[in-house]
Amino acid sequence: MKTKGAISEFIEKYYLHFNAAALVDAAKGYEAQLNKGSKMLVSLAGAMSTAELGKIFAEMIRQDKVQIISCTGANLEEDIMNLVAHSHYKRVPNYRDLTPKDEWALLEKGLNRVTDTCIPEEEAFRRLQEHIVKIWKDAEAKGERYLPHEYMYKMLLSGVLEEHYEIDLKDSWMYAAAEKNLPIVCPGWEDSTMGNIFASYVLKGELKASTVKSGIEYMTFLADWYTDNSENGIGFFQIGGGIAGDFPICVVPMLYQDMERTDTPFWSYFCQISDSTTSYGSYSGAVPNEKITWGKLDIDTPKFIIESDATIVAPLIFAYLLDL
């Protein structure tokens, strides 16, 4: 058995109660799933890519600690934006003090703020747009259609962005995923910047909407993947809430109830890092037991909820899994 590193030993020694203890329990539960041959889905909501989660998540991918990802369109593109425009990002540590006039000044400089970090429009969005549009148009000319993440993989693996790399390539989770051709589900891609850009070309009559495959096709892809990979169980590790988590977890009741495949196993593990309040009816804030009533989790499924900041919690759990 591999020896745990200093970070893992620290959290085992000092993270003993409340959300700290839940963090350790969830990490051990995740590890137990992998040790028994189960696969793991990790969902990324929020601005995890802009928070540079890729610095550790990429290593999780390389070490086969995650077998499929569900993420928002923002996380899909923002990891690549950070890869090619990192030096142009602007950190705003005093973001809580900004006035509407201050915010407008950032807009005029082409800086789109995500909490304490501003993404540079020209160097990030437009740099990707230049290349991805060519890939979309080339596919359409050939009569080909792909899922949103497959176009991103094509762009990364083609090498057209190499001259713009501004961080160590090993810190890009999307590049690590592209190298492995890791399955990704990206529901609601249309609301991302690249999704908006694609829609603009459809409006201009330069691309067909059908050239990028739809969310329904993501669901059918996920249904087939789940069916083919659930022999030893598939766990669900949810970072944040939203569509990145809500969409993929529904594949189980869809297969069981709507497809009447009653031999479909429930998710074999569930953990959510959440700051959503449970009393307002939000699905993101629902405790894991509520998912039993929807046919997603079993009575005995290991369930964890860590009510904390995912930018703090996720790297610690990943560090534990990587024996850091």
WOTA-V268341 format. One record per helix or strand. SS is the DSSP state (@ for helix, = for strand). FROM is the first residue (numbers start at 1). LEN is the number of residues. If there is no record, write none. Layout:
<<SS,FROM,LEN> <SS,FROM,LEN>>
//
This chain:
<<@,6,9> <@,18,18> <=,39,6> <@,54,9> <=,68,4> <@,73,16> <=,90,2> <@,95,3> <@,100,9> <=,111,4> <=,117,4> <@,121,21> <=,146,1> <@,148,11> <@,162,3> <@,169,3> <@,173,8> <=,183,3> <@,189,3> <@,193,11> <@,209,3> <=,212,1> <@,215,15> <=,234,6> <@,243,7> <@,251,8> <=,267,8> <@,278,3> <@,288,7> <=,297,11> <@,310,12>>
//
